[in-house]
């Protein structure tokens, strides 16, 4: 979470700093600002379609239509834009961003839902046309009232637009504080609102709106990339790194490391007795304990009720006390839940197998298989224990013996 705020703050700071220097850019660079928002939005929409995301598409359309409306009208209509469309756009922008963020994400392939959301743009266009055509000019002028008439006042966005942007920002901050499972897009939307507010505030200066819109669109694209990465590499149930992240981590290991395989004892029986919902509760509880592993260990969810801990630069002898302490912590952790209208209080245990990288096991995959064999031996010896591959009791385990993973477990 913190890392996303870091790059968002840095990118926003860069956008604000560089916006003050647009007048000093080469003419060729300045001319690119006329097209940059549309090119970036096109790339972003293409990525959204590939990732089956409708929310980013709607946000990017909102931003590009804002820029299009306020920058590409004929020169003779500029006063008309400033007096009428500009205040309306400052009102619609924050409302649209909130609408798209709070709309359920059902993907672009949900045709009826996508058409329904896209139809809001048509309804807004009709509403703007009706407002400009039929409402009295006095009413429109009230919408365009500034916060202050003093010359040199910094805020140029009309009063109503400014209030709505502040309100939208507060709603987004409350959402960030209250929602537990946030997407990166939730965090990005707040910064998009801020950048677009600054862009609209600087509408009179060449390139400011286009530049701010370009950075805002880039943020939305990056949010999709980070969200896709999270889906691929982070286990949704436990919040810890998943199997794909585990195997990619092997590329950064040196020649000295150990890998532990951890399995929750009698988990299938537990699931059959109490149901999968309670089973998920157990997995979350155990994962919290395993994430506290010391000695530089990194925990991953391998799959099902299995977890993996990688210890870089450590031997099984060094990490065994750490694993044993971890096992005892799991054993001492109380599990409380309601089952069939009764409060149940129980505990679970884990069995652990650990193996080193050595001459016999030269790859991480081979070390995992060896650790899995040691885990099977821990199960055979009565469970709730730690067994290392090179323990004396392990002498009977042959290098070619089947992994515990393909055996039937209870």
C-alpha positions as a Markdown table, in Angstrom:
| # | Residue | x | y | z |
|---|---|---|---|---|
| 1 | Unk | 0.0 | 0.0 | 0.0 |
| 2 | Unk | 2.7 | 2.5 | 1.0 |
| 3 | Unk | 4.7 | 1.8 | -2.1 |
| 4 | Unk | 1.8 | 2.9 | -4.3 |
| 5 | Unk | 1.4 | 6.2 | -2.4 |
| 6 | Unk | 5.1 | 6.8 | -2.9 |
| 7 | Unk | 5.2 | 6.6 | -6.7 |
| 8 | Unk | 1.9 | 8.5 | -6.9 |
| 9 | Unk | 3.3 | 11.3 | -4.8 |
| 10 | Unk | 6.5 | 11.4 | -6.8 |
| 11 | Unk | 4.7 | 11.3 | -10.2 |
| 12 | Unk | 2.3 | 14.0 | -9.1 |
| 13 | Unk | 5.1 | 16.1 | -7.8 |
| 14 | Unk | 6.9 | 15.7 | -11.2 |
| 15 | Unk | 3.7 | 16.7 | -13.1 |
| 16 | Unk | 3.2 | 19.8 | -11.0 |
| 17 | Unk | 6.9 | 20.9 | -11.2 |
| 18 | Unk | 7.2 | 20.3 | -14.9 |
| 19 | Unk | 3.8 | 22.0 | -15.7 |
| 20 | Unk | 5.4 | 25.3 | -14.5 |
| 21 | Unk | 8.1 | 25.0 | -17.2 |
| 22 | Unk | 5.9 | 24.1 | -20.3 |
| 23 | Unk | 6.5 | 27.5 | -21.8 |
| 24 | Unk | 10.3 | 26.7 | -21.8 |
| 25 | Unk | 9.9 | 23.4 | -23.6 |
| 26 | Unk | 10.9 | 23.1 | -27.3 |
| 27 | Unk | 8.1 | 23.9 | -29.6 |
| 28 | Unk | 8.0 | 20.3 | -30.8 |
| 29 | Unk | 7.4 | 19.0 | -27.3 |
| 30 | Unk | 4.7 | 21.6 | -26.7 |
| 31 | Unk | 2.8 | 20.6 | -29.8 |
| 32 | Unk | 2.8 | 17.0 | -28.6 |
| 33 | Unk | 0.6 | 18.1 | -25.7 |
| 34 | Unk | -2.3 | 18.5 | -28.2 |
| 35 | Unk | -2.2 | 14.8 | -28.9 |
| 36 | Unk | -0.6 | 13.1 | -25.9 |
| 37 | Unk | -3.8 | 12.6 | -23.9 |
| 38 | Unk | -5.5 | 10.8 | -26.8 |
| 39 | Unk | -2.6 | 8.6 | -27.6 |
| 40 | Unk | -2.1 | 7.6 | -23.9 |
| 41 | Unk | -5.9 | 7.0 | -23.5 |
| 42 | Unk | -5.9 | 4.8 | -26.6 |
| 43 | Unk | -3.1 | 2.7 | -25.2 |
| 44 | Unk | -4.8 | 2.5 | -21.9 |
| 45 | Unk | -8.2 | 1.5 | -23.4 |
| 46 | Unk | -6.4 | -1.3 | -25.3 |
| 47 | Unk | -4.8 | -2.5 | -22.1 |
| 48 | Unk | -8.2 | -2.3 | -20.3 |
| 49 | Unk | -9.9 | -4.4 | -22.9 |
| 50 | Unk | -7.1 | -7.0 | -22.7 |
| 51 | Unk | -7.4 | -7.1 | -18.9 |
| 52 | Unk | -11.2 | -7.0 | -19.1 |
| 53 | Unk | -11.6 | -3.8 | -17.0 |
| 54 | Unk | -14.4 | -1.3 | -17.6 |
| 55 | Unk | -13.8 | 1.1 | -14.8 |
| 56 | Unk | -10.4 | 2.4 | -16.2 |
| 57 | Unk | -12.0 | 2.8 | -19.6 |
| 58 | Unk | -14.7 | 5.0 | -18.2 |
| 59 | Unk | -12.3 | 7.1 | -16.3 |
| 60 | Unk | -10.0 | 7.6 | -19.3 |
| 61 | Unk | -13.0 | 8.5 | -21.5 |
| 62 | Unk | -14.0 | 11.1 | -18.9 |
| 63 | Unk | -10.5 | 12.7 | -18.9 |
| 64 | Unk | -10.1 | 12.7 | -22.7 |
| 65 | Unk | -13.6 | 14.1 | -23.2 |
| 66 | Unk | -12.8 | 16.8 | -20.7 |
| 67 | Unk | -9.7 | 17.8 | -22.6 |
| 68 | Unk | -11.4 | 17.5 | -26.0 |
| 69 | Unk | -14.3 | 19.7 | -24.9 |
| 70 | Unk | -12.1 | 22.5 | -23.5 |
| 71 | Unk | -9.2 | 22.6 | -26.0 |
| 72 | Unk | -10.5 | 21.6 | -29.5 |
| 73 | Unk | -13.5 | 23.9 | -30.0 |
| 74 | Unk | -13.1 | 26.5 | -32.7 |
| 75 | Unk | -11.4 | 29.7 | -31.6 |
| 76 | Unk | -14.6 | 31.8 | -32.0 |
| 77 | Unk | -16.3 | 29.7 | -29.4 |
| 78 | Unk | -13.6 | 30.2 | -26.7 |
| 79 | Unk | -15.6 | 32.7 | -24.7 |
| 80 | Unk | -18.6 | 30.4 | -24.9 |
| 81 | Unk | -16.5 | 27.6 | -23.5 |
| 82 | Unk | -15.1 | 29.5 | -20.6 |
| 83 | Unk | -18.4 | 31.0 | -19.6 |
| 84 | Unk | -20.6 | 28.0 | -20.1 |
| 85 | Unk | -19.0 | 24.6 | -20.6 |
| 86 | Unk | -16.0 | 25.2 | -18.3 |
| 87 | Unk | -18.0 | 25.5 | -15.1 |
| 88 | Unk | -20.2 | 22.6 | -16.2 |
| 89 | Unk | -17.1 | 20.4 | -16.8 |
| 90 | Unk | -15.7 | 21.2 | -13.4 |
| 91 | Unk | -19.0 | 20.0 | -11.9 |
| 92 | Unk | -19.2 | 16.8 | -14.0 |
| 93 | Unk | -15.6 | 15.7 | -13.7 |
| 94 | Unk | -15.6 | 14.8 | -9.9 |
| 95 | Unk | -19.1 | 13.3 | -10.1 |
| 96 | Unk | -18.0 | 11.1 | -13.0 |
| 97 | Unk | -14.8 | 9.9 | -11.3 |
| 98 | Unk | -16.9 | 8.9 | -8.2 |
| 99 | Unk | -19.6 | 7.2 | -10.3 |
| 100 | Unk | -17.1 | 5.0 | -12.2 |
| 101 | Unk | -15.1 | 4.1 | -9.1 |
| 102 | Unk | -18.2 | 3.1 | -7.2 |
| 103 | Unk | -19.7 | 1.2 | -10.1 |
| 104 | Unk | -19.1 | -2.6 | -9.8 |
| 105 | Unk | -16.3 | -3.9 | -12.0 |
| 106 | Unk | -17.9 | -6.5 | -14.3 |
| 107 | Unk | -15.5 | -6.3 | -17.2 |
| 108 | Unk | -15.9 | -5.1 | -20.8 |
| 109 | Unk | -17.3 | -8.5 | -21.8 |
| 110 | Unk | -20.5 | -7.9 | -19.8 |
| 111 | Unk | -22.2 | -6.2 | -22.8 |
| 112 | Unk | -25.4 | -5.0 | -21.3 |
| 113 | Unk | -23.7 | -3.5 | -18.3 |
| 114 | Unk | -21.0 | -1.8 | -20.4 |
| 115 | Unk | -23.6 | -0.3 | -22.7 |
| 116 | Unk | -25.5 | 1.0 | -19.7 |
| 117 | Unk | -22.5 | 2.7 | -18.2 |
| 118 | Unk | -21.3 | 4.1 | -21.5 |
| 119 | Unk | -24.8 | 5.5 | -22.1 |
| 120 | Unk | -24.2 | 7.9 | -19.2 |
| 121 | Unk | -21.9 | 9.9 | -21.5 |
| 122 | Unk | -24.7 | 10.3 | -24.0 |
| 123 | Unk | -27.1 | 11.4 | -21.2 |
| 124 | Unk | -24.5 | 13.9 | -20.0 |
| 125 | Unk | -24.0 | 15.3 | -23.4 |
| 126 | Unk | -27.8 | 15.7 | -23.8 |
| 127 | Unk | -28.0 | 17.3 | -20.4 |
| 128 | Unk | -25.2 | 19.8 | -21.2 |
| 129 | Unk | -26.9 | 20.7 | -24.5 |
| 130 | Unk | -30.3 | 21.2 | -22.7 |
| 131 | Unk | -28.6 | 23.3 | -20.0 |
| 132 | Unk | -26.9 | 25.6 | -22.4 |
| 133 | Unk | -29.9 | 25.9 | -24.7 |
| 134 | Unk | -32.8 | 26.3 | -22.3 |
| 135 | Unk | -31.6 | 27.5 | -18.9 |
| 136 | Unk | -31.5 | 31.3 | -18.3 |
| 137 | Unk | -28.1 | 32.9 | -18.6 |
| 138 | Unk | -28.5 | 34.3 | -15.1 |
| 139 | Unk | -28.6 | 30.7 | -13.7 |
| 140 | Unk | -25.6 | 29.7 | -15.8 |
| 141 | Unk | -23.6 | 32.7 | -14.6 |
| 142 | Unk | -24.3 | 31.7 | -11.0 |
| 143 | Unk | -22.8 | 28.3 | -11.8 |
| 144 | Unk | -19.7 | 30.0 | -13.1 |
| 145 | Unk | -19.2 | 32.3 | -10.0 |
| 146 | Unk | -15.6 | 32.2 | -8.8 |
| 147 | Unk | -14.5 | 31.7 | -5.3 |
| 148 | Unk | -13.1 | 35.2 | -5.3 |
| 149 | Unk | -13.2 | 38.1 | -7.7 |
| 150 | Unk | -9.8 | 39.5 | -6.4 |
| 151 | Unk | -7.3 | 39.9 | -9.2 |
| 152 | Unk | -4.5 | 37.4 | -8.9 |
| 153 | Unk | -6.5 | 34.9 | -6.8 |
| 154 | Unk | -4.9 | 31.5 | -7.3 |
| 155 | Unk | -8.0 | 29.3 | -7.6 |
| 156 | Unk | -9.7 | 29.8 | -10.9 |
| 157 | Unk | -12.2 | 26.8 | -10.8 |
| 158 | Unk | -15.7 | 28.1 | -10.1 |
| 159 | Unk | -17.1 | 27.9 | -6.5 |
| 160 | Unk | -19.5 | 25.0 | -7.2 |
| 161 | Unk | -16.9 | 23.0 | -9.0 |
| 162 | Unk | -14.3 | 23.6 | -6.3 |
| 163 | Unk | -16.8 | 22.4 | -3.6 |
| 164 | Unk | -17.6 | 19.3 | -5.5 |
| 165 | Unk | -14.0 | 18.4 | -6.0 |
| 166 | Unk | -13.3 | 18.9 | -2.3 |
| 167 | Unk | -16.3 | 16.7 | -1.5 |
| 168 | Unk | -15.2 | 14.0 | -3.9 |
| 169 | Unk | -11.7 | 14.1 | -2.5 |
| 170 | Unk | -13.1 | 13.6 | 1.0 |
| 171 | Unk | -15.3 | 10.7 | -0.1 |
| 172 | Unk | -12.2 | 9.1 | -1.7 |
| 173 | Unk | -10.2 | 9.5 | 1.5 |
| 174 | Unk | -13.0 | 7.9 | 3.5 |
| 175 | Unk | -13.1 | 5.0 | 1.1 |
| 176 | Unk | -9.3 | 4.5 | 1.4 |
| 177 | Unk | -9.6 | 4.5 | 5.2 |
| 178 | Unk | -12.5 | 2.1 | 5.4 |
| 179 | Unk | -12.2 | -0.5 | 2.6 |
| 180 | Unk | -9.9 | -3.4 | 3.5 |
| 181 | Unk | -9.3 | -4.9 | 0.1 |
| 182 | Unk | -8.4 | -1.9 | -2.0 |
| 183 | Unk | -7.4 | -1.9 | -5.7 |
| 184 | Unk | -4.6 | 0.4 | -6.8 |
| 185 | Unk | -7.2 | 2.2 | -8.9 |
| 186 | Unk | -8.9 | 3.3 | -5.6 |
| 187 | Unk | -5.7 | 5.1 | -4.6 |
| 188 | Unk | -5.0 | 6.4 | -8.1 |
| 189 | Unk | -8.4 | 8.0 | -8.4 |
| 190 | Unk | -7.7 | 10.5 | -5.7 |
| 191 | Unk | -4.5 | 11.7 | -7.4 |
| 192 | Unk | -6.2 | 11.7 | -10.8 |
| 193 | Unk | -8.8 | 14.1 | -9.3 |
| 194 | Unk | -6.1 | 16.3 | -7.9 |
| 195 | Unk | -4.2 | 16.5 | -11.1 |
| 196 | Unk | -7.3 | 17.2 | -13.2 |
| 197 | Unk | -8.3 | 19.9 | -10.7 |
| 198 | Unk | -5.0 | 21.6 | -11.2 |
| 199 | Unk | -5.2 | 21.2 | -15.0 |
| 200 | Unk | -8.7 | 22.8 | -15.0 |
| 201 | Unk | -7.4 | 25.5 | -12.7 |
| 202 | Unk | -4.7 | 26.3 | -15.3 |
| 203 | Unk | -6.9 | 26.1 | -18.3 |
| 204 | Unk | -5.9 | 29.6 | -19.4 |
| 205 | Unk | -2.2 | 28.5 | -19.7 |
| 206 | Unk | -1.2 | 26.6 | -22.8 |
| 207 | Unk | -0.6 | 22.9 | -22.3 |
| 208 | Unk | -1.4 | 22.7 | -18.6 |
| 209 | Unk | -4.6 | 20.7 | -18.9 |
| 210 | Unk | -3.2 | 18.4 | -21.6 |
| 211 | Unk | -0.1 | 17.7 | -19.5 |
| 212 | Unk | -2.0 | 17.0 | -16.3 |
| 213 | Unk | -4.5 | 14.8 | -18.2 |
| 214 | Unk | -1.6 | 12.8 | -19.7 |
| 215 | Unk | 0.0 | 12.1 | -16.3 |
| 216 | Unk | -3.5 | 11.2 | -14.9 |
| 217 | Unk | -4.0 | 8.8 | -17.7 |
| 218 | Unk | -0.6 | 7.3 | -17.2 |
| 219 | Unk | -1.5 | 6.7 | -13.5 |
| 220 | Unk | -4.6 | 4.8 | -14.5 |
| 221 | Unk | -2.6 | 2.6 | -16.8 |
| 222 | Unk | 0.0 | 1.9 | -14.1 |
| 223 | Unk | -2.8 | 1.1 | -11.7 |
| 224 | Unk | -4.1 | -1.6 | -14.0 |
| 225 | Unk | -0.6 | -3.1 | -14.3 |
| 226 | Unk | -0.1 | -3.1 | -10.6 |
| 227 | Unk | -3.5 | -4.6 | -10.0 |
| 228 | Unk | -2.8 | -7.3 | -12.6 |
| 229 | Unk | 0.5 | -8.0 | -10.9 |
| 230 | Unk | -1.3 | -8.4 | -7.6 |
| 231 | Unk | -3.8 | -10.8 | -9.0 |
| 232 | Unk | -1.0 | -12.9 | -10.5 |
| 233 | Unk | 1.4 | -12.9 | -7.6 |
| 234 | Unk | -0.6 | -12.3 | -4.4 |
| 235 | Unk | -2.9 | -15.0 | -2.9 |
| 236 | Unk | -6.3 | -13.3 | -2.5 |
| 237 | Unk | -7.4 | -15.3 | 0.5 |
| 238 | Unk | -4.3 | -14.9 | 2.7 |
| 239 | Unk | -2.8 | -11.8 | 1.2 |
| 240 | Unk | 0.7 | -13.4 | 1.1 |
| 241 | Unk | 2.8 | -14.0 | -2.0 |
| 242 | Unk | 1.6 | -17.0 | -4.2 |
| 243 | Unk | 3.3 | -19.8 | -6.1 |
| 244 | Unk | 4.2 | -17.7 | -9.1 |
| 245 | Unk | 6.0 | -15.2 | -6.8 |
| 246 | Unk | 7.8 | -18.1 | -5.1 |
| 247 | Unk | 9.2 | -19.5 | -8.4 |
| 248 | Unk | 10.3 | -16.1 | -9.6 |
| 249 | Unk | 12.1 | -15.5 | -6.3 |
| 250 | Unk | 14.3 | -18.4 | -7.1 |
| 251 | Unk | 16.1 | -16.3 | -9.7 |
| 252 | Unk | 17.5 | -14.1 | -7.0 |
| 253 | Unk | 18.8 | -16.9 | -4.7 |
| 254 | Unk | 22.5 | -17.6 | -4.3 |
| 255 | Unk | 24.0 | -21.1 | -3.8 |
| 256 | Unk | 23.3 | -21.2 | -0.1 |
| 257 | Unk | 19.6 | -21.4 | 1.0 |
| 258 | Unk | 17.0 | -23.7 | 2.6 |
| 259 | Unk | 13.4 | -24.2 | 1.7 |
| 260 | Unk | 10.7 | -25.4 | 4.2 |
| 261 | Unk | 7.4 | -26.9 | 3.2 |
| 262 | Unk | 4.6 | -26.5 | 5.7 |
| 263 | Unk | 1.3 | -28.4 | 5.7 |
| 264 | Unk | -1.7 | -28.0 | 8.0 |
| 265 | Unk | -2.4 | -31.3 | 9.7 |
| 266 | Unk | -5.8 | -33.1 | 9.0 |
| 267 | Unk | -7.0 | -30.1 | 7.0 |
| 268 | Unk | -9.2 | -32.1 | 4.7 |
| 269 | Unk | -11.0 | -33.7 | 7.7 |
| 270 | Unk | -11.3 | -30.2 | 9.2 |
| 271 | Unk | -12.9 | -28.9 | 6.0 |
| 272 | Unk | -15.3 | -31.9 | 5.8 |
| 273 | Unk | -16.4 | -31.4 | 9.4 |
| 274 | Unk | -16.8 | -27.6 | 9.6 |
| 275 | Unk | -17.1 | -26.5 | 5.9 |
| 276 | Unk | -14.9 | -24.6 | 3.5 |
| 277 | Unk | -15.8 | -21.2 | 5.0 |
| 278 | Unk | -14.3 | -22.2 | 8.3 |
| 279 | Unk | -11.4 | -23.8 | 6.4 |
| 280 | Unk | -10.7 | -20.5 | 4.8 |
| 281 | Unk | -10.7 | -18.9 | 8.3 |
| 282 | Unk | -8.1 | -21.4 | 9.4 |
| 283 | Unk | -5.9 | -20.7 | 6.4 |
| 284 | Unk | -6.0 | -16.9 | 7.1 |
| 285 | Unk | -5.2 | -17.5 | 10.8 |
| 286 | Unk | -2.3 | -19.8 | 10.1 |
| 287 | Unk | -1.0 | -17.6 | 7.3 |
| 288 | Unk | -0.8 | -14.6 | 9.8 |
| 289 | Unk | 1.4 | -16.7 | 12.1 |
| 290 | Unk | 3.6 | -18.0 | 9.3 |
| 291 | Unk | 4.2 | -14.5 | 8.0 |
| 292 | Unk | 5.9 | -13.7 | 11.3 |
| 293 | Unk | 8.7 | -16.2 | 10.6 |
| 294 | Unk | 12.1 | -14.9 | 11.6 |
| 295 | Unk | 15.7 | -15.4 | 10.4 |
| 296 | Unk | 15.1 | -13.6 | 7.1 |
| 297 | Unk | 12.5 | -16.2 | 5.9 |
| 298 | Unk | 10.0 | -15.3 | 3.3 |
| 299 | Unk | 6.6 | -17.1 | 3.4 |
| 300 | Unk | 4.5 | -18.0 | 0.3 |
| 301 | Unk | 1.3 | -19.9 | -0.1 |
| 302 | Unk | 2.1 | -22.9 | -2.3 |
| 303 | Unk | -1.5 | -24.0 | -2.7 |
| 304 | Unk | -4.3 | -25.5 | -0.8 |
| 305 | Unk | -3.2 | -26.0 | 2.8 |
| 306 | Unk | 0.5 | -25.9 | 1.9 |
| 307 | Unk | 2.9 | -23.0 | 2.5 |
| 308 | Unk | 6.6 | -22.5 | 1.6 |
| 309 | Unk | 9.3 | -20.6 | 3.5 |
| 310 | Unk | 12.5 | -19.6 | 1.7 |
| 311 | Unk | 15.6 | -18.9 | 3.9 |
| 312 | Unk | 18.3 | -17.2 | 1.8 |
| 313 | Unk | 21.8 | -17.8 | 3.1 |
| 314 | Unk | 20.7 | -20.3 | 5.8 |
| 315 | Unk | 21.2 | -24.0 | 6.5 |
| 316 | Unk | 18.5 | -26.3 | 7.9 |
| 317 | Unk | 20.4 | -26.4 | 11.2 |
| 318 | Unk | 20.2 | -22.6 | 11.4 |
| 319 | Unk | 16.5 | -22.3 | 10.6 |
| 320 | Unk | 15.2 | -25.4 | 12.5 |
| 321 | Unk | 14.8 | -23.5 | 15.8 |
| 322 | Unk | 12.9 | -20.8 | 14.0 |
| 323 | Unk | 10.6 | -23.3 | 12.3 |
| 324 | Unk | 10.0 | -25.2 | 15.5 |
| 325 | Unk | 9.1 | -21.9 | 17.3 |
| 326 | Unk | 6.7 | -21.2 | 14.4 |
| 327 | Unk | 5.1 | -24.7 | 14.7 |
| 328 | Unk | 4.6 | -24.1 | 18.5 |
| 329 | Unk | 3.0 | -20.7 | 17.8 |
| 330 | Unk | 0.5 | -22.3 | 15.4 |
| 331 | Unk | -0.2 | -25.0 | 17.9 |
| 332 | Unk | -0.9 | -22.5 | 20.7 |
| 333 | Unk | -3.2 | -20.3 | 18.5 |
| 334 | Unk | -6.9 | -20.5 | 19.4 |
| 335 | Unk | -9.4 | -20.8 | 16.7 |
| 336 | Unk | -12.9 | -19.6 | 17.6 |
| 337 | Unk | -15.9 | -19.8 | 15.3 |
| 338 | Unk | -19.6 | -20.6 | 15.2 |
| 339 | Unk | -20.7 | -23.9 | 13.8 |
| 340 | Unk | -24.3 | -25.1 | 13.7 |
| 341 | Unk | -25.3 | -22.4 | 16.2 |
| 342 | Unk | -22.6 | -23.4 | 18.6 |
| 343 | Unk | -19.4 | -21.7 | 19.5 |
| 344 | Unk | -16.4 | -23.9 | 18.7 |
| 345 | Unk | -13.0 | -23.5 | 20.2 |
| 346 | Unk | -10.2 | -25.6 | 18.7 |
| 347 | Unk | -6.6 | -25.6 | 17.4 |
| 348 | Unk | -4.7 | -26.9 | 14.5 |
| 349 | Unk | -1.1 | -28.0 | 14.0 |
| 350 | Unk | 1.3 | -28.0 | 11.2 |
| 351 | Unk | 4.0 | -30.4 | 9.9 |
| 352 | Unk | 7.2 | -29.0 | 8.4 |
| 353 | Unk | 9.9 | -30.4 | 6.2 |
| 354 | Unk | 13.0 | -28.5 | 5.3 |
| 355 | Unk | 15.9 | -29.2 | 2.9 |
| 356 | Unk | 19.0 | -27.3 | 1.8 |
| 357 | Unk | 20.4 | -26.5 | -1.5 |
| 358 | Unk | 23.5 | -28.7 | -1.9 |
| 359 | Unk | 25.3 | -30.9 | -4.4 |
| 360 | Unk | 22.5 | -33.4 | -4.5 |
| 361 | Unk | 19.8 | -30.7 | -4.9 |
| 362 | Unk | 21.2 | -28.1 | -7.2 |
| 363 | Unk | 17.9 | -26.4 | -8.2 |
| 364 | Unk | 15.2 | -24.8 | -6.1 |
| 365 | Unk | 12.7 | -27.2 | -7.6 |
| 366 | Unk | 14.8 | -30.1 | -6.4 |
| 367 | Unk | 15.1 | -28.6 | -3.0 |
| 368 | Unk | 11.3 | -28.2 | -2.8 |
| 369 | Unk | 10.9 | -31.9 | -3.6 |
| 370 | Unk | 13.4 | -32.8 | -0.9 |
| 371 | Unk | 11.6 | -30.6 | 1.6 |
| 372 | Unk | 8.3 | -32.2 | 0.6 |
| 373 | Unk | 9.8 | -35.6 | 1.2 |
| 374 | Unk | 10.9 | -34.5 | 4.7 |
| 375 | Unk | 7.4 | -33.1 | 5.2 |
| 376 | Unk | 5.9 | -36.5 | 4.4 |
| 377 | Unk | 8.2 | -38.1 | 6.9 |
| 378 | Unk | 7.0 | -35.6 | 9.5 |
| 379 | Unk | 3.5 | -36.8 | 8.8 |
| 380 | Unk | 4.5 | -40.4 | 9.0 |
| 381 | Unk | 6.1 | -39.8 | 12.4 |
| 382 | Unk | 2.9 | -38.4 | 13.9 |
| 383 | Unk | 2.6 | -34.8 | 12.6 |
| 384 | Unk | 3.1 | -31.5 | 14.4 |
| 385 | Unk | 6.9 | -31.7 | 14.1 |
| 386 | Unk | 9.8 | -30.4 | 12.0 |
| 387 | Unk | 11.9 | -32.8 | 10.0 |
| 388 | Unk | 15.0 | -31.9 | 8.0 |
| 389 | Unk | 16.0 | -33.9 | 4.9 |
| 390 | Unk | 19.4 | -34.7 | 6.3 |
| 391 | Unk | 18.1 | -35.9 | 9.7 |
| 392 | Unk | 19.1 | -39.4 | 10.7 |
| 393 | Unk | 15.5 | -40.5 | 10.4 |
| 394 | Unk | 15.6 | -39.3 | 6.8 |
| 395 | Unk | 18.2 | -41.7 | 5.7 |
| 396 | Unk | 15.5 | -44.0 | 4.4 |
| 397 | Unk | 14.2 | -41.4 | 2.0 |
| 398 | Unk | 15.8 | -41.9 | -1.4 |
| 399 | Unk | 16.4 | -39.1 | -3.8 |
| 400 | Unk | 14.0 | -40.6 | -6.3 |
| 401 | Unk | 11.2 | -41.2 | -3.8 |
| 402 | Unk | 7.8 | -39.7 | -4.7 |
| 403 | Unk | 7.0 | -36.3 | -3.3 |
| 404 | Unk | 4.5 | -36.1 | -0.5 |
| 405 | Unk | 2.4 | -33.8 | -2.7 |
| 406 | Unk | 1.4 | -36.6 | -5.0 |
| 407 | Unk | 0.6 | -38.9 | -2.1 |
| 408 | Unk | -2.9 | -39.1 | -0.6 |
| 409 | Unk | -2.9 | -36.9 | 2.5 |
| 410 | Unk | -5.3 | -36.7 | 5.5 |
